[in-house]
Amino acid sequence: MAMWTQWLDAIRGLLQFLSSDVGLGAGLGIVALTVLFRGALLPISWPTAYRGIVRQKKMKLLQPALQRMKEKFSNQPQVYAEQMLKLYRKHDLTPLDARGLLGGLAQMPVFLGVYQTLRDGANGARFLWVQSLSRPDVWLALIAGLTTMLMMAANPDLPESMRLLIIVIPSILAFLVALKFCSALAVYWTASNCFSALQTSALHWMVAHRIRSGTLKI
């Protein structure tokens, strides 16, 4: 608990430095804090996301074979599971990406720390049209929802049958949650969503380029 408190104090101190000492103000200070932390996490988030994209592309290619297998062994679930695992091994896949899961968990202290710092310590500073970052704002909440939509739409490998739902539902939830919490969190989510969208787009371009050049086999 003491270590967590020290971590929150460190985040609060960095935000204070960016907002007051550097002179960015509360709103831009949150944006800068988000970019700094997301940048610092790139050694973890970049390879984790890269593995996830490669896995998605492999799974997308395997869907027809998996569907035929599912129909063929509809009354033999154990045989279907065995054949599915055999197909996964052939394409260097596992049912659960343990390394990706660990990569996501390693980033959680940063995200939770920033969230708790902004939720508990948002001051009443003005930012753009928002009178106080300590209170929710419907337009900032809407922007948080729209940037969530942008972040989700940046992934071209979403299943076509569920693409609309996968994009829209998280966006609506982000809007509703941002309406409940302080505007400081909406600013943070917006900046983080934009960073994620750029990272996802860059990774998909890189993966596509490596596939075309033959350096990556799917």
N, C-alpha and C positions, 0 to 999 in steps of 0.2 A: 504493500500500500504506500509506503514511504517513497519507494522508487517511482511509482505511478504519479504521486504528487509532485516529485521533482521533475518528471517528464512534462507534466502540465505546466509547471512554472517556467520550464525552458521554452515551451511553445508560446506561452503568454509573454515572456520576455522578448522573444524574437519578433512577435507581432507588434509589441510596443516599440521596438527599435525601428521596424519598417514604417510604422504609422507616424511616430513622432520624431525620432532622431533623423531618419532619412527624409521625412517630410512628405510621405505618400498620402497620409490621411488614412482613416479607418478602412474605407472601402477598398482603395487600391492596395493598402497594406495586406488585406485578406487575399486579394488576387495574387500579389507577389509571394506571400507565404505559401499559397497553394502551388504556384509554379515551382518554387524552390523545393518543396517537399516532393512533388511529383517528379521533378528532375533528379533529386537525390535517390529516388526509388527506382529509377530506370534500370540500374544493374540487376534488379530483381524483376520488375514488372515487364521489361522488354523481352527477356528470354521466356518468361512465363506466358506472355501473350503470344509470342511467336509459336511456341509449342501448341498453344490452344488453336491458333489459326491453321497450322499444318494438320492438326488432329481433325478439325472441322472439315477441311477439304478431303481428307481421306475418308471420313465418315460419310460425306456427301456422295463420294464415288461408290461406296459400298452399299448404299441404301437399296438399289435394285436387287443386288444379290441377297441382302438380308431379308428383303420382302419375299423373294422367291423361297428362301429357306424357311421363313416363318410359315408360309402357306403349305410347303411340303411337309413340314413336321408339326403341323398345327395340333395334332393329337399326341405328340411326343415331345413335351417340353424339355425333358432332360437331353434328348438327342439334339434338339434345336440349340440348347445352351452349349453343348459340346462343339457342335459345328460352328457356332458363332465365335467361340473362343479360338477355334482353329483358324478361322478366317482372320480374326484380329491379329493373331500371332504372325500369320503370313504377311500382313501389312504393317508389322511392327507397331501394333496398337495394344492397349490394355483396356479392360472395362472401366477402370478408374485411373485418371492421371494423377498419381500420388504427388509427383514433383510439382505439378501445377497447383494442386491443393495446398502444398506446403508454401509455395511462392505467394499464394493469396493470403495465407495466414500470417506470413512474415510481415506483410504490409499493414495488417490490421491495427497494431499499436499506433501507427502514424495517423491513420484515418480516424480512429476512435479518439485519439488525443486532440486532434484539431476540432473534431465535432464537439467534444465536451468543453473545450476551451471557449469556443464561440457560443455554444449554448448557454454556458454559465456566466461568461464574462463579457458578453456583447455590450458595448457602451451605447449611449444614445447619440452618437455622432451622426451627422448628416452625410448622405452619399447620393450624388446625382439628384433625383427628384424625391428620394426617400428622406423624410424628416428625421427618422431615428432608426438606426440599424438594430435597435433592441426590440423593435416591434415588426410583425409581419407586414408585407406589402404585396398586394395582389399582382402588380405588374412584374415585380421581381420573381414572384412565385411562378408566374406564367413563363418568364424567361428561363427559369430553372427547368420547367417542364419541357419547353421547346428544345433546350440544349440536351436534355435527356433523350429526346426523340432523335436529335442529330447524332448523339453518341451511339445509339442503337442502330440507326440507319447506316452508319459508317461500315457496318459489317455486311458485305454482300452475300455471305454464305448462310444467312438465316434461312430456315426452311420456308419455301414459298407459300405453303399452305397455312403457315402460322406467322408469316412475316409481319402482317399488319398488327396482329394482336401483340406480338413480342415487342413491337415498337411503341404502340399506343398505350398499352396498359401501364408499363413503367413510367411513361411520361405523365399520365394522369395521376398516378400515385405520387410522383415527385412534386407535382403542382399542389396536390392536397396537403402533403406533408409540409411543404414550404409555406403554405398558408397558415399552418399551425405554429411554426417556430419563428424565431427572430429572422430578420432580413439578412443578418450577417451570415447565417447558414445558407441562405439562398444565393448569396454572392459566392460563397465557397463552392457550392454544388455547381453553379454555372461555370466557374473557372475550371473546376476539375473535369466537368463534362466536356468542355472544349478541348482540354489537354488530351483526354481519352480519345475523342474523335480524331484528333490529329495523329495520335500515336497509332490508332487502329488503321487509319488510311495509309500511313507510311508503312506499316507492317504488311498490309495486304499488297501494296505495290512491290515491296521487297520480295515477298513470297512468290508473287506472280512472275516477277523478273527472274528469280532463280529457277522456277519451273520452266520458263521459256528457254533459258540458257542451258538447261540440263544439269545444273548443279544441285537441284533438289528433285528427287523422285517421289511422286505421290502414288 
